[in-house]
Amino acid sequence: MNILSVVFRMFLAVTCSGILGMDRENKNRPAGFRTYMLVCLGACLTMLLGQYEYYYIPSSTIPDVSRFGAQVISGIGFLGAGTMIVTNQQAVKGLTTAAGLWASACMGLAIGAGNYRCALLGFALIIACFELFPGIDKYFLNNSRHMNLYIEFDELTHIHHILTGIKQLDIQVREVDIIDEKKIFSNRPAAIFYLRLLKRQNHEQIVVALSDLEYVLQIEEI
């Protein structure tokens, strides 16, 4: 370990994580530019500390350096949990941001350990997950035989008419979960419909068709 190596590792950690954070911030996600930089830099410093103790503490008291990285991996959970929320449509948001923070911490550990090839490859793949894979993910989701719909309507008695409209589109209703009014901001009745498509259909077209039903006030795929 020398000062040039330490400076390079910290600079690389800030640069790579900063790029990841800017991508998240541009998409208005809870954790952005500074959060990603701090997480990765903290992980890098933790690994550097472990290496410092390994090299400079007398051999009779050498600690297990792997425990520093283990604490980072487990400790990042509180940040990840803070980025995840459950919306009033009972959908979970923020999972990708939480996973990105965890991956950024792991990248920081690799940089701090001096494993640059592993760190840069991980950085490239994380960027790919953020930028390239969402399109692939959206394609498969939009062509899936399963979909979940959040629907608000006038009265609970109108569920029967909505179910009839869904079945006319060759869609099987697997389950209906009526949401407690205390869990949503709207005073209107709402339910989540778990559907199975009997043939391949575009999800956006289904949402448009169901939104035209008389009693449907709001509809959203979740």
N, C-alpha and C positions, 0 to 999 in steps of 0.2 A: 504494500500500500504506500502511495506517495501522494503529494498534494495534487499533481496533475491528474492522476487517476481518479481521485475523489471529485475534483471539479468537473471532469468529463462525465462521470457517472451522474452527478446531480444535474448537470446541464442537459444531458440526454433524457433523464427522467422528466424534467420540467417541459422540455420540447415535445416529446411524444405524448405525454398526458395532456398538455395544453392543446394540441391538435384534436385529440379526442374530445376534450371539453368544449372546444369551439363548435364541433359538429353537434353536440348535444344542445348547446346554448342556442344555436341557430334554429333548432327545432323546438325551442321553448320548453325544454325539459327541466325538471327540478334541480338537477345537479349539472353545473355548467363548467365554464373555463377554469375558474379558480378552484372549485371543488376537486376537479380531476387532478389538477396540478398538485394540490396539497396532499391528496391521498397518495399519489405516486411518489412524491418527494418524501413523505413520511415513511413509506415502505422502504424506499431506497436508503434513507438515513438509518432505519432500523437494521437493515442488512449490513450496512457499513459498520455500525456499532458492534454487531456480532463478530464481524471479521476483525475489528480492532481489538476486541477482548481476546480473540483467539491468538492473534499474533503478538500482543504486547503484555498480556498478563502472564506471570510466571507459570511454568508448565504444571506445577503442582495444584494450581487452582483454575485450570482451563475449564470454562463452562461449556455446556452443550449449546453451540451457536445456533442450532436448528430451532431452538425454542423461541428465538426472537421472531423468525418468520412465521412460526405457528401462531403466535399471538396476534400478528398482523392479520392473518387469514381469518381467525375467529373474531377479532375485534372490529373488522370492517362491517360486521353484520348490523351494528346499530345505525350506521349511515345508510346502508341499503334499506333497512326497515323504514327509515324516515322518508325515503323517496317513493315508497309504495302507498297507494291510497285505494280505497274502495269507493267508487262513485255511487251516486244515488240510483244508477241503473244496475247496481250490484256487480259491476265489472271492475277487475283489478287493473290499475294503471301503475306504471313505474317499474315493472319487472326488468325491462331492458336496461334502464338507467342503473338499477341496483346491481345487475349482473355486470354492467360496464365498469362500475366503481370497483367491484371485486376483482375483475380482470385487470384493471389499471393498477390495483395494489400488487397483484401477482407480477405484473410487468415491472413494477418498481423494485420488487425483491430480486428479480433476475438482473436488472441493471445494477443494483447495489452489489450483487455477487460478482459482477463483471462478466456475466454470460451474455455478451452483446448480441450474438447471433440469435439466441433464443428470444431475447427481448425484442429485437427488431422484427423477427418473424411473428411474434405475438402481436406486436403493434400493427403490422400489416393486416393480420387476420381480424383484429378487433375493428379496424377501419372498414374492412370488407363487410363485417357483420352489421355495421352501422349504415353503410352506404349502398352496398350491392345486394345484400340478402333480403332487405325489406320488400323489394319488388318481387323476388321469388316467393317469399312468404305470402305476400298479398295475392299472387296468382293462385297458389294452392288453396288458400283460404276461400277465395272467390269461386273456386271450382269444387269445393268440398261438398260431399253429400250431406253434411251436417251443418246446421247454423242455429244460432240463438238470437232471438229477437226480444227487445224490450218494447212494450206497447202500452201506451196510456189511452184510456177510453172514458166515455161518459159515466156509465154505470156498470156494476158487476154483471148485471143481467145481459149485457151486450157481448160477453165473452162467447156465448153460443154463436152469435152471428159472425164473430171474427174467426172462430174455429171452422165454421162452414166455408168462409172465404178462403182460408188456408188450404183446406182439403180440396177445393175446386182447382187449385194449382198443382195437383198431384204431389202434395206434400203431406207426410205423415207427422202427426203431433205426438211426440214421445212423452212429453211432460209439460205441465203448466204450473208455474210457481207464482202465486199471487203475492205481491209485495205488501208488507205492512205499511200503512199510510205514514206511520211515524218515521220510517226509514227514508222517505223521499220528501223533497221540498214541495212538490205539487200536491194539491188537495184532491186531485183526480185519482181514481183507481188505476192501478198499473199491474202488469204481470210480465213474467219472462216466459217465453214460449221456446221449448227445446224441440227442434224440428229435424226430420230426416227427409231428404229429397229423394223421391222414387226414381227420378231421372236427373241427369246433369242439367242444371239451370244456373244462369247468372244471378248471383245474390243481389246485385243492385237492382235488377229488373224485378225480382221478387219484392224487395222493399218498396219500390215504386208502385207495384200493383196493389200491395196491401195498404199502402198509405191512401189509396183512392177509396177504400171502404168507408161507408157512411159513418161508422162509430169510432173510427181510429183517429185520435187527436195528435198523437206523436208516436213515431216508430223509429227504432235505431237498432242496427245489428251490433251485438256485443260479443 
